[in-house]
């Protein structure tokens, strides 16, 4: 578990963009019942989340088409909520950071850590924008 003061600015990188934090299993289940398109970001304290994932998510939201719903869980902080969110990402193995796009509750696009790590934020944004243009 990371101290709240350490993760606060990392949480705010997404919440200031309109992402709703999911802290409990119940929060995740309720979010996954939401109709329309939903982006779930598994946030993390790692460098690739700071340099690539969160900026890529931010850039992707400049697109004309974007998800109806934006949610985030924080790995290493909200453990049960993160585990529950990852259960909706099967068959993909757990990874942090990661991003999943759903349409009416069905997983339609996934970015795992190995798609994020070492790639520029612009490339991650382009990947997400392609998914938004197809599914949103």
Short mmCIF file of the C-alpha atoms (twelve columns), coordinates in Angstrom:
data_MODEL
# 
_entry.id   MODEL 
# 
loop_
_atom_site.group_PDB 
_atom_site.id 
_atom_site.type_symbol 
_atom_site.label_atom_id 
_atom_site.label_alt_id 
_atom_site.label_comp_id 
_atom_site.label_asym_id 
_atom_site.label_seq_id 
_atom_site.Cartn_x 
_atom_site.Cartn_y 
_atom_site.Cartn_z 
_atom_site.pdbx_PDB_model_num 
ATOM 1   C CA . UNK A 1   0.000   0.000   0.000   1 
ATOM 2   C CA . UNK A 2   1.316   3.409   -0.962  1 
ATOM 3   C CA . UNK A 3   0.810   6.488   1.224   1 
ATOM 4   C CA . UNK A 4   -2.137  8.678   0.200   1 
ATOM 5   C CA . UNK A 5   0.065   11.773  -0.142  1 
ATOM 6   C CA . UNK A 6   2.302   9.945   -2.620  1 
ATOM 7   C CA . UNK A 7   -0.491  8.795   -4.941  1 
ATOM 8   C CA . UNK A 8   -2.682  11.916  -4.693  1 
ATOM 9   C CA . UNK A 9   -1.075  13.736  -7.654  1 
ATOM 10  C CA . UNK A 10  -1.072  10.500  -9.673  1 
ATOM 11  C CA . UNK A 11  -4.787  10.051  -9.027  1 
ATOM 12  C CA . UNK A 12  -5.427  13.689  -9.940  1 
ATOM 13  C CA . UNK A 13  -3.707  13.204  -13.317 1 
ATOM 14  C CA . UNK A 14  -6.831  11.254  -14.278 1 
ATOM 15  C CA . UNK A 15  -9.580  12.630  -12.034 1 
ATOM 16  C CA . UNK A 16  -9.001  16.183  -13.302 1 
ATOM 17  C CA . UNK A 17  -9.808  14.797  -16.774 1 
ATOM 18  C CA . UNK A 18  -13.140 13.433  -15.574 1 
ATOM 19  C CA . UNK A 19  -12.161 9.888   -14.592 1 
ATOM 20  C CA . UNK A 20  -14.158 8.556   -11.662 1 
ATOM 21  C CA . UNK A 21  -12.176 6.577   -9.118  1 
ATOM 22  C CA . UNK A 22  -13.420 3.130   -8.180  1 
ATOM 23  C CA . UNK A 23  -12.383 2.241   -4.636  1 
ATOM 24  C CA . UNK A 24  -14.476 -0.851  -3.882  1 
ATOM 25  C CA . UNK A 25  -15.616 -4.063  -5.538  1 
ATOM 26  C CA . UNK A 26  -19.146 -2.659  -5.520  1 
ATOM 27  C CA . UNK A 27  -17.961 0.502   -7.302  1 
ATOM 28  C CA . UNK A 28  -16.388 -1.623  -10.042 1 
ATOM 29  C CA . UNK A 29  -19.429 -3.846  -10.494 1 
ATOM 30  C CA . UNK A 30  -21.707 -0.811  -10.721 1 
ATOM 31  C CA . UNK A 31  -19.400 0.877   -13.249 1 
ATOM 32  C CA . UNK A 32  -19.297 -2.225  -15.415 1 
ATOM 33  C CA . UNK A 33  -23.105 -2.213  -15.647 1 
ATOM 34  C CA . UNK A 34  -22.969 1.213   -17.301 1 
ATOM 35  C CA . UNK A 35  -24.274 1.350   -20.866 1 
ATOM 36  C CA . UNK A 36  -22.284 2.822   -23.719 1 
ATOM 37  C CA . UNK A 37  -18.526 2.842   -24.015 1 
ATOM 38  C CA . UNK A 38  -16.357 2.724   -20.928 1 
ATOM 39  C CA . UNK A 39  -12.617 3.209   -20.510 1 
ATOM 40  C CA . UNK A 40  -11.040 1.725   -17.382 1 
ATOM 41  C CA . UNK A 41  -7.466  2.727   -16.584 1 
ATOM 42  C CA . UNK A 42  -5.493  0.681   -14.075 1 
ATOM 43  C CA . UNK A 43  -3.290  3.443   -12.665 1 
ATOM 44  C CA . UNK A 44  0.096   2.808   -11.096 1 
ATOM 45  C CA . UNK A 45  3.023   4.549   -9.413  1 
ATOM 46  C CA . UNK A 46  5.498   3.207   -11.984 1 
ATOM 47  C CA . UNK A 47  7.394   5.429   -14.370 1 
ATOM 48  C CA . UNK A 48  5.597   4.144   -17.457 1 
ATOM 49  C CA . UNK A 49  2.267   5.205   -15.941 1 
ATOM 50  C CA . UNK A 50  3.626   8.714   -15.357 1 
ATOM 51  C CA . UNK A 51  5.462   9.124   -18.651 1 
ATOM 52  C CA . UNK A 52  3.288   7.110   -21.005 1 
ATOM 53  C CA . UNK A 53  -0.078  5.825   -19.742 1 
ATOM 54  C CA . UNK A 54  -1.628  8.850   -18.044 1 
ATOM 55  C CA . UNK A 55  -0.406  11.342  -20.681 1 
ATOM 56  C CA . UNK A 56  -1.544  8.969   -23.440 1 
ATOM 57  C CA . UNK A 57  -4.993  8.711   -21.882 1 
ATOM 58  C CA . UNK A 58  -5.150  12.498  -21.580 1 
ATOM 59  C CA . UNK A 59  -4.157  13.046  -25.233 1 
ATOM 60  C CA . UNK A 60  -6.634  10.434  -26.437 1 
ATOM 61  C CA . UNK A 61  -9.525  12.378  -24.942 1 
ATOM 62  C CA . UNK A 62  -8.880  15.258  -27.358 1 
ATOM 63  C CA . UNK A 63  -10.464 13.073  -30.069 1 
ATOM 64  C CA . UNK A 64  -13.956 13.872  -31.363 1 
ATOM 65  C CA . UNK A 65  -15.107 10.365  -30.453 1 
ATOM 66  C CA . UNK A 66  -14.355 9.253   -26.920 1 
ATOM 67  C CA . UNK A 67  -15.785 6.923   -24.290 1 
ATOM 68  C CA . UNK A 68  -19.043 7.783   -22.562 1 
ATOM 69  C CA . UNK A 69  -17.652 6.706   -19.181 1 
ATOM 70  C CA . UNK A 70  -14.180 7.109   -17.679 1 
ATOM 71  C CA . UNK A 71  -13.103 5.081   -14.650 1 
ATOM 72  C CA . UNK A 72  -9.859  4.313   -12.887 1 
ATOM 73  C CA . UNK A 73  -8.585  1.965   -10.217 1 
ATOM 74  C CA . UNK A 74  -5.199  2.326   -8.537  1 
ATOM 75  C CA . UNK A 75  -3.002  -0.771  -8.354  1 
ATOM 76  C CA . UNK A 76  -1.176  -1.103  -5.060  1 
ATOM 77  C CA . UNK A 77  -3.699  1.147   -3.312  1 
ATOM 78  C CA . UNK A 78  -7.241  -0.063  -3.945  1 
ATOM 79  C CA . UNK A 79  -6.348  -3.749  -4.089  1 
ATOM 80  C CA . UNK A 80  -9.790  -5.356  -4.051  1 
ATOM 81  C CA . UNK A 81  -11.216 -2.875  -6.562  1 
ATOM 82  C CA . UNK A 82  -8.206  -3.387  -8.834  1 
ATOM 83  C CA . UNK A 83  -8.564  -7.178  -8.626  1 
ATOM 84  C CA . UNK A 84  -12.259 -6.884  -9.473  1 
ATOM 85  C CA . UNK A 85  -11.573 -4.558  -12.422 1 
ATOM 86  C CA . UNK A 86  -8.959  -6.998  -13.696 1 
ATOM 87  C CA . UNK A 87  -11.515 -9.807  -13.516 1 
ATOM 88  C CA . UNK A 88  -13.421 -7.940  -16.243 1 
ATOM 89  C CA . UNK A 89  -10.231 -7.903  -18.352 1 
ATOM 90  C CA . UNK A 90  -9.872  -11.679 -18.644 1 
ATOM 91  C CA . UNK A 91  -8.333  -13.350 -20.679 1 
ATOM 92  C CA . UNK A 92  -5.610  -10.717 -20.336 1 
ATOM 93  C CA . UNK A 93  -3.257  -11.210 -17.382 1 
ATOM 94  C CA . UNK A 94  -3.088  -8.533  -14.681 1 
ATOM 95  C CA . UNK A 95  -0.763  -5.670  -15.520 1 
ATOM 96  C CA . UNK A 96  -0.204  -2.141  -14.315 1 
ATOM 97  C CA . UNK A 97  -0.678  0.215   -15.914 1 
ATOM 98  C CA . UNK A 98  -3.271  -1.027  -18.362 1 
ATOM 99  C CA . UNK A 99  -6.342  0.290   -20.156 1 
ATOM 100 C CA . UNK A 100 -9.497  -1.501  -21.207 1 
ATOM 101 C CA . UNK A 101 -12.295 -0.253  -23.433 1 
ATOM 102 C CA . UNK A 102 -15.751 -1.789  -23.089 1 
ATOM 103 C CA . UNK A 103 -18.879 -1.392  -25.142 1 
ATOM 104 C CA . UNK A 104 -22.062 -2.151  -23.182 1 
ATOM 105 C CA . UNK A 105 -19.973 -4.179  -20.734 1 
ATOM 106 C CA . UNK A 106 -18.107 -6.220  -23.361 1 
ATOM 107 C CA . UNK A 107 -14.318 -5.889  -23.538 1 
ATOM 108 C CA . UNK A 108 -13.502 -4.623  -27.049 1 
ATOM 109 C CA . UNK A 109 -9.936  -3.255  -26.734 1 
ATOM 110 C CA . UNK A 110 -7.062  -3.792  -24.320 1 
ATOM 111 C CA . UNK A 111 -3.714  -2.123  -23.737 1 
ATOM 112 C CA . UNK A 112 -1.479  -4.137  -21.427 1 
ATOM 113 C CA . UNK A 113 1.670   -2.879  -19.727 1 
ATOM 114 C CA . UNK A 114 3.840   -4.288  -22.521 1 
ATOM 115 C CA . UNK A 115 1.886   -2.102  -24.985 1 
ATOM 116 C CA . UNK A 116 2.569   0.951   -22.811 1 
ATOM 117 C CA . UNK A 117 6.063   0.527   -21.384 1 
ATOM 118 C CA . UNK A 118 8.735   2.118   -23.571 1 
ATOM 119 C CA . UNK A 119 6.250   3.635   -26.003 1 
ATOM 120 C CA . UNK A 120 5.653   7.370   -26.263 1 
ATOM 121 C CA . UNK A 121 2.402   8.789   -24.936 1 
ATOM 122 C CA . UNK A 122 1.497   9.886   -28.464 1 
ATOM 123 C CA . UNK A 123 1.585   6.263   -29.659 1 
ATOM 124 C CA . UNK A 124 -0.646  5.174   -26.778 1 
ATOM 125 C CA . UNK A 125 -3.067  8.008   -27.569 1 
ATOM 126 C CA . UNK A 126 -3.147  6.973   -31.245 1 
ATOM 127 C CA . UNK A 127 -3.907  3.390   -30.250 1 
ATOM 128 C CA . UNK A 128 -6.772  4.490   -28.010 1 
ATOM 129 C CA . UNK A 129 -8.099  6.938   -30.610 1 
ATOM 130 C CA . UNK A 130 -8.247  4.108   -33.141 1 
ATOM 131 C CA . UNK A 131 -10.340 2.105   -30.689 1 
ATOM 132 C CA . UNK A 132 -12.573 5.109   -29.913 1 
ATOM 133 C CA . UNK A 133 -13.163 5.723   -33.611 1 
ATOM 134 C CA . UNK A 134 -14.156 2.095   -34.064 1 
ATOM 135 C CA . UNK A 135 -16.291 1.538   -30.959 1 
ATOM 136 C CA . UNK A 136 -17.474 4.926   -29.643 1 
# 
